Amino acid sequence: MRAQSSATTAKPIAVTAPRDTRGLGTAQAALGVVAFSLTFPSTAWGLESFGPWSLVALREVLAALVAGGCLLAAGARLPARRHLAGLAVVAVGVVLGFPMLTTLALQTSTTAHAAVVVGLLPLTTAVFSALRTGARPSRRFWLAAVAGAAAVLGFTVAQSGGALSAADGCLFGALLVCAAGYTEGGRLARVMPGWQVIGWALVLCLPLAVPAGALALAHEPVHLSFHGVAGLVWVAIGSTFLGLLVWYRGMAAIGIPRASQLQLAQPLLTLVWSALLLGEHFTVAAPLTAVAVLVCIAVTQRS
């Protein structure tokens, strides 16, 4: 791998892409959404065999090894120094923060409940994107954003018996760090290949994940099972690497707002997976709240 010189730095892609590129980008972003919708059920499976800290660390190590191998095989150049800060935001938000906080939450929360809360992610990402780019959204945008947040807050309070639980706090924290990572990753994917964005973010975390994993495995019990291993493999390879790879490529091709529209389907897909794979039962409030958030996000996208 060679340090990237300023002479060979890729120029930002145009904001408007050809129709065929937009079609491919939409398909890639949609594949990313499908991969993400399986993350919570797979995490619940993984927790059957591993402790939360072990699962997060092993997830990162496996994904980083795959990403590092792909970067080596492709002869990828080291990222330019000016991109390191952005990659650090992606690493902290998407690679470390979101998996850690959601895994801790799923120890006591159902995947259906978590899916509805994290359904705010497109909305949170849109807000972060507006702040990051200096845009000034309309009043209707902010009203819809507040309405969506209020719907999820009301749902979580009702489901938690009148007060927010520790799991809800972890889920809301996961929303913030992941939205920051998505926004910065989408920006970086316009000046470097999208798969390299998540690839380098994973590699940056490897020196921290290896000792953390060794320490966690020494203190947390391991009970290997088919579900546990399958869940670990999916969250590492499917969600963390392949899912983010196609997601960032899709965002680079069609833009963050348009990609966020596709993510509207993620909570409802997760509800389906939680019923099919985990046998969870949820009240009618879960899909209704997910649909309400979907409507609010649709309004923000049109604003």
N, C-alpha and C positions, 0 to 999 in steps of 0.2 A: 504493500500500500504506500502511496506517495502523497506527501502533503500537497494540498490543492493550492495552486498558484493563482494569483489574481488574473493572470492572462487566460487561464482556462476555466474560470468560474462561469458556470452556466447562468445565462441571463433569465430574468423572470419571464414566465410564459405570459401570453396575452390573457387579458381578463375574459375576452370572448373567444371561445374555442369553436372549431368547425363542428357541424352537426354530427358527423360520425364519431368524433372525439367525445362529444357530450354524451352520445349513446353508450359508448364504452365506459365512460366515467360513471354514468348512472348505474350501469350494471355492476361495476366494481364496488361502488358505494353500497348498493343493495346487498351484495354478497357480504360486505362487512357488517351490515345490520343483522343479517341472519346469523353470522358467527357470534356477534355480541349477544344476541338474544339467548344463546345457549350458555352464556357465561355463568349466570347464577345457578341454574340446575347443575352444571358441571362442578361448580364450586361446592355445592351441597354434597355431591357425590364424593368429591375429594376429601371433604371433612370427615367422611366415614372411615378413612384410613390414616389421615394425617392431622396433626394439630394445626391451628390457623397460621402460626408463624412459619412452621415447616412447609406448609402448602404454598404460601406466598413466596418464600425463598426458593423452593424447588421449581416453582412455576417460572420465576425469573431466570434461574440458572439454565434450565432446559431451553427456554426461548432464546436466551442470549447465545447459547452454543449453536443453535440452528442459524440464528441471524449472523453470528460471526463467521460461520462456515460459508454462508451465502456471500457475504462481503468479500471473503478471501477468494472464493471461486470466481467471482465477477471482477476481481482486481480493482475493487472500489478504492477510490482515493480517500484519504483522511479528510474529514470535513474542515472547511475553512475556519479559522479562529473566530471570525465574526459570527459563525453559526453555533458556537459552543454554548452560549448562554441560552439560546432557544432550545437546543437539544437537552440542556439540563432541565428546562421547564417541562418538556415532554417526558423526560425520565422520571422526574419527581411526581408529576401529575398522573401520567398514564401507566407507567411501568411499576412504580412503587406505591404511590398514594392511593389510587383507586382500588387496585387489588387488595391492598392491606386493609383499608377501611371497610370495603364491602365484605371481605372474608370474615372480619371480626363481627360485622353486623349479622351475617347469616348464621352465626352460632346460636342466636336467639330469635332471629326474624325469619319468616317464611320467604321463599323466593318470590311469591306473588306480591307480598307487601313491599319487598325491596324493589321489584320491577316497577310498581306504581310510583314510588318515591323517585327512583332514578329516571322515570319518564320525563322529569323536568330537565334532563340533560341537554336536549336540543335547545330549549329555551335559555338555559344558563349559558350554553355555548354562544348563542346569538348575542346575548348581552355582553359577554366577554369580547366577542368579535367586534361589536360596535365600539366598546371602550378602547380596544387595542388599535383599531384603525382610525379612531378619532371621529367616527361617523356620529351623526345626531339623529337618532330614530325619532319617529313621530310620536305624538302623545298616545295615539292608538296602540303603538308598539308597546309602550310602557304599561298602559292599562291592561293589555292582554297578558303581559308578562306577570304583572301583579296578580291578576285573576288566576292564572295557572298556578302560581306559587301558593295562593290562598287555598285553591282546591286541594292540592297535595298536602298542605299543612293541616287542613281540616280532616282529611282522610287519615293522616298519621295520628293525629290526636284522638280521633274517634276509635281507631283500631288499637291504640295503646292505653285505652281506659281513661282518657281525659288529660294525659300528660305525655310529653315526648319521652321516649325511652333512650337508653344509651345507644341501642342499635340505630334508632332514628338519627341521633347525633352523628354517628359514623356515616350514615348514608348521605346526610346533607353535606358533611365534610367532603365525601367522595365526589359529590356533584361539583363542588367548587374547584377541587384540584384537577379533576378530569376535564372540565370545561376549559381551564387554562391550558392544559396539555393539548387538547384538541385544537384550540385556536392557534397556538404557537406551531403545532405540527402542520396544520393546514397552510399557515404562512410559509413555513420552510419547504413544504412540498411544491411550492411554486418556483423555487430556486435550486432544488436538488431532487433527485428521484425519490418518490414517496416511500418506496420500500427501504431506502437508505435512512430516511428520517427515523423510522421505528427501529431499524437495525442498529444504528449508532446509539440511539437512546438505550437500547437493551445492553449493548456492549459496555456503555459507560457505567451501568449499574452492576456489572458482573463482579468487580472487585469487592463490592459491598455485599452482594448476595451470597457469594460462596462462604465466607466466614459466618454470615448470619444463618445460612442454612445448616452448617455444621453445628453451630451452637443450639439452634432450635431442635434439631434431630436428637441431640444429646439430652434434652430436657422434656421433649414431648413424645408420648407413646406413638408407635406406628403399628397399625393393624392392616396389612395389605389385603385388598379385595379387588375384584374386577371393577366394581363401581369406583372405588377410590383411585385406582391407577388410571382408568379411563377418564375420570374427571380431571386428574392432574395433567394428563397428556393433552386433553382438549383445551384447558385454559392456558396451557403453555404454548402449544403449537397453533391451535385453531384460533383462539381469541386474541392472545397477546401478540403473536407474530403474523400469521396469515390474515387474520381479521383486520388488524391495523394496517397491514401492507396494502390490501385492496381499498381500505377506507381512505387512507391518505392519498392514494393515487386517484380515487374518485373525487375527493375534495379538491385536489389540484386541478382536475379537469372541469368540474362543474361549479366549483365555488362552495364555500362553507354554508351559506344560507340554503342553497338548493339541496346540498347533501343532508342538511339538518331536517329538511322536509321528509326525506326517506326514513330517517330515524324515528319518525312518528310511529311507525309500526312496531318498533322494538318492544315496548312494554306489553302490547297485546300478544306478540309472539312468545314472549317469556311466560305469560300467563298460560298459553297453550302448552308449552314445554313443561311447565311445572306440574300441570295436570297429567300429562302423558307420561313423563319420566319419573316424577316423584309421587304421583297420586295425591297431590295436594288438593284440598277443597277450599274455595274462597267465596266470600259473599258477593252479592251483586254490586256492592260498593266499589270493588276493585276495578272491574272493567268499565263501570260508569265513570269513575274518576280518571281512568286512563283516556277515555274518549273525551272528557272535558278538557284535559290537558292537551290532547291532540288538536281540538278546536282552537284553543288559545294559541298554540304554536303556529297553526295555520294562519291565524290573524297576524302574528308578528312577522311571518315570512312575507305577507302581502303588504306590510306597512313599510 
